[in-house]
Amino acid sequence: MRSPWHHDPRIVIEEFCKIVRYDHDNGNFFWKVNRYGRGGSRAGMVAGFINENGYRCFRIKGKKFYAHRLAWLFIHKKWPHGIIDHINGNRSDNRICNLREVTTSQNIANTNATCAKSSLRGAHWSSEKGKWFSRIMFNGKTKYLGYFNSKEEAHNAYIIARRNLHGEFSA
């Protein structure tokens, strides 16, 4: 079965525009028509649902669509080639000014994952050395940044390396 992203964008926009409108100022889609059935909606309500990963989605004619990709399609009149990144990290903020087309590496760089033990990004504990250390991934390779006496020092080394390596994509 072909992905819905391979459809002609003009057909998808035309069909979708019949039932929703996009507000680029707040990033929401709103139903234009009443929808009945399971979880029915009224015209004027915010369209879609937030999935388990925090993305706003739609299910139309049995196909799942992500709001950020549809927002891109609505504004640019073409499907994005790759990944659409939420600049501010909020996966349900689909304002067009918050969306950009990125590579996988750039998208990973714009995440806010922390290390479980330290609760700080880039700070890891080495039981072997009895110290904190920091490392960063860049172009598929791990770069070690050194050992530190505190998790805060390790985290700071990571933040500096991240800004130097990832520039505008560092979260």
C-alpha positions as CSV (number, residue, x, y, z in Angstrom):
1,M,0.0,0.0,0.0
2,R,1.4,3.4,-1.0
3,S,1.9,6.1,1.6
4,P,-0.6,9.0,1.6
5,W,2.4,11.3,1.2
6,H,2.8,10.1,-2.4
7,H,-0.5,11.6,-3.5
8,D,-0.6,14.5,-5.8
9,P,-0.5,17.5,-3.4
10,R,-3.2,19.4,-5.3
11,I,-5.7,16.5,-4.8
12,V,-4.9,16.2,-1.1
13,I,-5.2,19.9,-0.5
14,E,-8.4,20.1,-2.5
15,E,-10.0,17.2,-0.6
16,F,-8.7,18.4,2.8
17,C,-9.8,22.0,2.2
18,K,-13.3,20.8,1.8
19,I,-13.4,19.7,5.4
20,V,-10.8,21.7,7.3
21,R,-9.2,25.2,7.4
22,Y,-5.7,26.0,8.5
23,D,-5.0,29.0,10.8
24,H,-1.3,29.7,10.2
25,D,-1.2,32.2,13.1
26,N,-2.0,29.5,15.8
27,G,-1.1,26.4,13.8
28,N,-4.5,24.7,14.3
29,F,-6.7,23.1,11.8
30,F,-10.5,23.6,12.3
31,W,-13.3,21.4,11.0
32,K,-15.5,23.2,8.4
33,V,-18.2,20.4,8.6
34,N,-19.8,18.3,11.3
35,R,-18.3,14.8,11.4
36,Y,-20.3,11.9,12.8
37,G,-19.3,8.5,14.0
38,R,-16.8,7.6,16.6
39,G,-15.5,10.7,18.2
40,G,-17.6,13.0,16.0
41,S,-16.8,16.7,15.7
42,R,-18.6,19.9,15.1
43,A,-17.8,22.6,12.6
44,G,-15.4,25.1,14.2
45,M,-13.8,22.6,16.6
46,V,-10.0,22.1,16.5
47,A,-9.5,19.2,14.2
48,G,-7.5,16.0,14.9
49,F,-6.1,14.5,18.1
50,I,-2.8,14.5,19.9
51,N,-1.1,11.0,19.6
52,E,0.9,9.2,22.2
53,N,4.1,11.0,21.0
54,G,2.6,14.5,21.2
55,Y,1.9,15.1,17.5
56,R,-1.5,16.4,16.2
57,C,-2.9,13.9,13.7
58,F,-5.9,13.3,11.6
59,R,-7.5,10.1,10.4
60,I,-9.4,10.7,7.2
61,K,-10.8,7.9,5.1
62,G,-8.7,5.5,7.1
63,K,-5.4,7.2,6.5
64,K,-3.4,8.9,9.2
65,F,-2.0,12.4,8.5
66,Y,0.3,14.5,10.7
67,A,-0.8,18.2,11.1
68,H,2.8,19.5,10.7
69,R,3.2,17.9,7.3
70,L,-0.2,19.1,6.2
71,A,0.6,22.6,7.3
72,W,3.7,22.5,5.2
73,L,1.6,21.2,2.3
74,F,-1.0,23.9,2.7
75,I,1.5,26.8,2.7
76,H,4.2,25.5,0.3
77,K,1.8,23.5,-2.1
78,K,4.1,20.5,-2.0
79,W,4.9,17.7,0.3
80,P,8.1,18.1,2.3
81,H,11.0,16.0,1.0
82,G,12.2,14.9,4.4
83,I,11.5,15.6,8.1
84,I,9.6,18.6,9.4
85,D,11.1,19.8,12.6
86,H,9.3,21.8,15.3
87,I,11.8,24.6,16.0
88,N,10.6,25.2,19.6
89,G,10.4,21.4,20.3
90,N,6.6,21.5,20.9
91,R,5.3,18.7,18.7
92,S,1.7,20.1,18.7
93,D,2.8,23.7,17.7
94,N,2.1,23.6,14.0
95,R,2.4,27.3,13.2
96,I,4.2,27.6,9.9
97,C,6.9,29.9,11.5
98,N,7.7,27.0,13.9
99,L,8.2,24.4,11.1
100,R,11.3,23.8,9.0
101,E,12.5,21.0,6.7
102,V,15.5,19.3,8.1
103,T,17.8,16.2,7.8
104,T,17.6,13.4,10.3
105,S,20.8,14.6,11.9
106,Q,19.5,18.2,12.3
107,N,16.2,16.8,13.8
108,I,18.0,14.8,16.4
109,A,20.1,17.8,17.3
110,N,16.9,19.7,18.1
111,T,15.8,17.3,20.9
112,N,15.8,17.8,24.6
113,A,16.5,14.3,25.8
114,T,18.3,14.1,29.2
115,C,20.4,11.4,30.8
116,A,18.4,9.4,33.4
117,K,21.0,9.3,36.1
118,S,22.1,13.0,36.0
119,S,18.8,14.5,34.6
120,L,21.1,16.8,32.6
121,R,21.7,16.5,28.9
122,G,25.1,15.1,28.0
123,A,26.2,14.3,31.6
124,H,26.9,10.6,32.2
125,W,28.3,8.8,35.2
126,S,31.4,6.5,34.8
127,S,31.5,4.1,37.7
128,E,34.9,2.9,36.4
129,K,36.5,6.3,36.8
130,G,34.2,7.6,39.6
131,K,33.6,10.8,37.6
132,W,31.1,12.4,35.2
133,F,31.9,12.4,31.5
134,S,30.4,14.0,28.5
135,R,30.0,12.9,24.9
136,I,28.2,14.1,21.8
137,M,27.1,12.5,18.5
138,F,28.0,14.3,15.3
139,N,27.8,13.0,11.7
140,G,27.2,9.5,13.1
141,K,30.4,9.5,15.3
142,T,30.7,9.8,19.1
143,K,33.0,12.6,20.3
144,Y,34.1,12.3,23.9
145,L,34.4,15.7,25.6
146,G,36.2,14.6,28.8
147,Y,35.8,13.7,32.5
148,F,34.5,16.1,35.0
149,N,34.1,16.4,38.8
150,S,30.4,17.4,38.6
151,K,27.5,16.6,36.4
152,E,27.0,20.3,35.8
153,E,30.5,20.6,34.4
154,A,29.9,17.7,32.1
155,H,26.6,19.2,31.0
156,N,28.2,22.6,30.3
157,A,30.9,20.9,28.1
158,Y,28.1,19.2,26.2
159,I,26.1,22.5,25.7
160,I,29.2,24.3,24.4
161,A,30.0,21.4,22.0
162,R,26.4,21.3,20.9
163,R,26.3,25.0,20.0
164,N,29.6,24.7,18.1
165,L,28.6,21.6,16.2
166,H,24.9,22.1,15.6
167,G,24.5,25.9,15.5
168,E,20.9,26.9,15.0
169,F,19.6,23.3,15.5
170,S,20.9,23.0,19.1
171,A,17.9,23.0,21.4
